[in-house]
Amino acid sequence: MVSNTVKEIFIQGITLDGKTFRPSDWADRLCGVLSQFRPGGPQPGSHLNYSPWCVPTLINGVKCVVVNAALRDAEPMAWDFAINFAIDNDLQYAEACLVPAPPPSSNPAV
């Protein structure tokens, strides 16, 4: 179960028995379904890009979807859909937070 204080959930493209989840574009499909849920609500053309609350990514060579808790606050049913997608497909998921990469150093000596 997911705690109520979690900031982000990482749904990994690996099943509980260690197999790679198929189809290979599962992360894009899941994020596409949730693309309308975004700050300010759906806008014209918002279906053409991902919501900042549900983003596909690659972590250590594993396809993942990062689902932000802001989705839960804005639309609990969409949050439940994402979590239940992971559970129903026996996908591994973890409570975590995505740490942004540091900005490139402007000092060439560093």
Secondary structure as UniProt FT lines:
FT   TURN            4..5
FT   STRAND          8..15
FT   TURN            16..17
FT   TURN            24..25
FT   HELIX           26..33
FT   TURN            34..36
FT   TURN            39..40
FT   TURN            44..45
FT   HELIX           46..48
FT   TURN            52..53
FT   STRAND          54..59
FT   TURN            60..61
FT   STRAND          62..68
FT   HELIX           69..74
FT   HELIX           76..88
FT   TURN            89..90
FT   STRAND          91..96
FT   TURN            108..109
//
